[in-house]
Amino acid sequence: MKILVTGAAGFIGFHLSKKLLTEGHEVVGIDNINDYYDVNLKYARLQQLGIDRKKAEVFHQEMTSATFNNFKFIRLNLEDKEALFQLFTTEKFEVVCHLAAQAGVRYSIENPDVYIQSNIVGFLNILECCRHHEIKHLVYASSSSVYGSNKKVPFSEGDRVDTPVSLYAATKKSNELMAHTYSHLYKMPTTGLRFFTVYGPWGRPDMAPILFADAISNNRPIKVFNNGDMERDFTYVDDIVEGVQRVLEKSVEDREELYKIYNIGNNDSVKLLDFITTMEANLGKEAVKEMLPMQPGDVKKTWANVDGLIKDYNYKPQVKIEEGVHCFVRWFISIQESKFIIFNG
């Protein structure tokens, strides 16, 4: 199968691309490699996929992987509609996995414009390309953040999601509405996946696992919001990739509903302080905790009901928090020992 993966230099996009390539799919990855966080980490992920950094730094230059002969990468902005259309025309993709987006809840409060351009305009361009090039299936990343101030747990796809508490969440809900419209108007199969707190090796340095591991390792205090009274459905990246792969590979020709939304998570909620304790045990050091109030745009608890994905795709998250944190810390230590800088401070 020929698959476009947007956000291929990102955390999930990198892991998904690697898995699809090892399964024999033909993958074209695109990413604009913006500087929301250290670009060295993004180029290092691409290097793992056999993409030379010097070539990857140039926009619109297609390159073939030195490691996987079934992988090509192009640096490209989603907002560049003309270049995106040309890519679809040339490559003739069968399915699209759209993971690229401006991430970050707190950053969206400070920099709203970039979220509209990347997450709304960029997503519209993807929809238009899929529409005009007869893509068989568009799978795209939504987020648990769409549940906003929802008090009912676990979160289910049928819950109301019209109370977002951050612009990032609002853009993700907008993506779901836009996809619904295109499925309805143009009979285009779309599947949105609401990701829940993904963690693991090569993760984003602005998220809790790397922030915690880096601070604990260097004897700096970690910031614990809402005084530690937080819970998250921490999901190991391998479980996420397995779920996305199942959705991409299954035919949608006989699917009754063209538009579908699924939660994808670990189907459990872990207390933040328990997550920290597990990380302390693996690092062999105790954290200095700086207790802080809840941050604007944050939510107290997330927990995914994944019954829909289990029923339709036999999705089974396997990695428990103890195993996942152990694998993450082992990777983090190896990166530290290699002197590769993944944290801006």
N, C-alpha and C positions, 0 to 999 in steps of 0.2 A: 504494500500500500504506500502511496506517496502522500506524505503528511507535511504540512506547514506548521512549525512550532514558533509562535511569536514569543519574545522574551526568552530566547534560548540561552542567553548569558546570565539569566536570573537563576535564583535558587531552585525553584521547582522545574523551570524550563530546562535547565542543565541536566538535572537528574532524569527527567522524562525523556529528553533527547537521547541520552546515553542508553536508557533501557530500550527504547524503540529501535535504536540502531543495532543493539546486540540481538534483538528479535528479528532482524532482517528487513525492517521497513526502510524505505527511502525517505530521508528527512531533510528538509530545508529549514534552517533556523534563521530568524532575523532578530535584531535587537538594536536599539539606538545607543546603548552603553552610556546612559546619562550618569551624571556625577551625584545622584541622590546619596549614594554611599561610595566608598573607595572603589574606583574603577579597576584597581589592581586585582581585586577579588573576582570581578567579572571576567577580566582577561585570563586569569588563572583557571577559571572554570572552562573557558573556551579552549585553553591549552590542553586541558584534560580530554577535550573532544577532538584534538588534533588540529586546532586552528592557530596559525601564527599571529602573534599580537600585532606586528607591524602591518600586516595586510588587513587585519581586522579593524585597525584604527581608521581606515579609509572608507568613507561612505560610498555605497552603491557598487562596491567591488566584490563580485562573487568569487568565493574561494572554496576549493575542495579540501576536505580534511586529510591530513597526513596519516591519520590513524584509522578512520572509517571511510572506505571508498563510497559509502552510501550516504554521506553527510556533506552538505554544502552550507556555507554561512554568508550572510550579507548584512552589513551594517545599514540600517534603514530606520527612518522615522515613520511611525504610523500616520502622522499628520500629512506626510508626503503622498497625497492621493495618487498622483500621476505615476510615481515610482512603484507604488504598491500595485496599482492596476497592471503595470508592465510586468511585474514579477508574476502575478497570477496568470497573465496571458502566456508568458514564456514557459512556466513550469507545469501548468495544468495539474494542480493538486486534486486529490480525491477528497481528502478531509482536511479540516483546519482545526488546530488546537491553539486557541488564543489565550495566552497567559500574560502577555505584556500589559503593563499598566503602571501608572505612578502609584506606588504603594505608600503606606504610612498614614495612620490616623492622625497623630499629632501634627505631622508636617502639613497636612491638608488645611489645618487652621491657619497656618502661617503663609502658605503659598497656594491659594485656591486656584489661580489661573492655570497652573500646570496640570491640575487634575481635570479641568474641563477640556483642555486641549488633548491630553493623552487618553483619558478614560472615556470621554464622550465623543469628541471629534474622531479620535483614533478608532474607537469601536464602530462608529458609523462607517468609516472607510472600510473596515473589515467586512461589515455586513453587506455593503454595496459590492465589494469584490466577490464575496461568496454568491450573492444574488446573480451577478452578471456572468459568472464563470461556472455556474451550475455545480457548486460544491455539494457533495453528497451529505455532509454532516458538519456542522459547526459546533465544536465543544469549546466553551469559554469559562474563564475563572470568574466566579462571583466570590462572595465573602460572608462569613458568619456575622460580620459587622452590620449587615442589612437588618438583623433582628433588633438592633438598636436598644430601646428601653424595654423590650419584651421581658416580662417577669416570669413567664411560664417556662419551665425546664423539664425535660430536655427540649431543645428547639426543634420544631417540625416544619416541614416545607409548607404545610397548610396554615401556619401561624401568620397573623398580620405583620407586615413589614413596612408599614408606612410611617414609622417614627424614627428615622435615622438620627443619630446624635453626632455625626461628623460628615463633612463634605465627601470624604472618601466613601463612606457608607452610602451616601446619596448617589454618588456616581455609579456604584455597583448595582444599586437598585434600578437606576436608570438603564443600565445595560440589560437587565432582565426584561424591563418593559419594552425596550427597543427590539430585543430578540423576539419577544412575543409578537410584536407588530409584523416583523419580517416573516416569521413562521406563518402567521395568519394571511398576510397579503400575497406572499410569493411561494407558499407551500414549501418552505425551506426548513428542514429538520435542524433544530438547535437544542443544545443541552447545556444548561448552566450548572456549575458545580460550586457550591458554597463551601469554601475551604475553612477549616477550623485550626488555628494556631499550629502551623507546620514547623517542625524543628528537625535538625539533623546536621550532618557534615556539609560544609560549604554553604551554610545558612547566612542570612543577612546579618551584618554586624550591628544594625540598629535594633535588633530584636533581643528579647530577654536572655536566651541561652548564651549568646556570645558576650553580651554585656555583663552577665553574671560571671561567666567563666573567666573573662579577662580581668574583671575587678577582683575576684577572689584570688586569682593567681598572683596578682600584683599588690595584694594587701590594701586595696581601696574599698571603701564602702559601696554596697550595692543599693540602688534605689528601689524600695519596696512600696508600691503605691497602695492607697486605701488601707494603710497600716497592715498590709499582708492579708486582708480579708478579700481575697480574689481567688477565683477558680477558672481554669481554662481546660478545654478539651484538647490537650497537647497531643498532636498526631505526628508520628515519625514519618519522615519523607518517603521512605520505601512503601509504606501503606498507601500514601497519597498517590504515588506513581502507579502502583498496582491498580488502584481504582480508576485512574484516568485512562490507563492503557485498556482496561476492560471496556470502558465506554467508547473509546476510539475504534476498537477492533470489531465491536458487535455491529452487525448490519442494522440499519434503521428503515430499510425498505418496507417492512411490514408493521412498523410502529403505528399504532392508532393515533397517538398524540404527537404532532410534529414538534411541539414546544414542551420541554421537560426541565424541571429543576430538581436537583438532589443536594442534600447535605453530604459532605464527605469529611469524615473525622474519625476519631478513635472510639466514639460511642461511649465516652466516659468523661467525667470531669475531675480534675486533679487540683487540689489546693496549691496555691502558689508557694506557700511555705514548705509543703511536702516536696515540690519540685526542687526548691532550693536545697533542702536537706539531702535529697538524692544526689544533687550535683556536688555538694560539700563532701559527701562520702567518696565519690569517685575522684575528686581532686585531692582528697586527703587534707583539706583545710576548711576551717570554719569561716563563714562570711561575716563581715561587719555590716550590719543592716541599718540603713537610714530610712526610717519609717516616714512616709509622706502621704498627704491626702490624695483622694481620687483626682485624676487628671481630666481636663475637659475632653469630651469625645470618647472616653473610656467606658467600659461596662464592667459590672462586678463579676458576672459569671457567664461562661459559655459551655454548652453541652449539646452535642449533635445527636439527634435521632437519625440513624442511617438505615432504617428499615426499608426505605424505598430502594436504595442502592443494593442492599442485601437481596431483596426480592427480585429485582430486574437484572442484576449483574453478578449475583453471588459474591458480593464484596465482603471480605472478612479481614478487618484490621488485626494484625498479628502481634505487633511490637508493643510490649508493655513498657511503662515509663522507666522501669529500672534498666531494662535492656537498651532502650533508646538513648537514655542519658549516658549510659556507659559507652555506647558507640560514638556518641557525639563528643564526649570528653576525650576519648582515645584519639579521635581525629584532631581535636583542638590542641592537644599536647603535641602531636606530631607536627602540626603547623607552627606552633611556638618554637619547637626545636629546630625547625628548618629556617627560622628567622624571617618567615614571610609575614608581612604586616597586614592584618585584616581589620584593624581597628584604628579609627582616626583619633581617638582620645576624647 
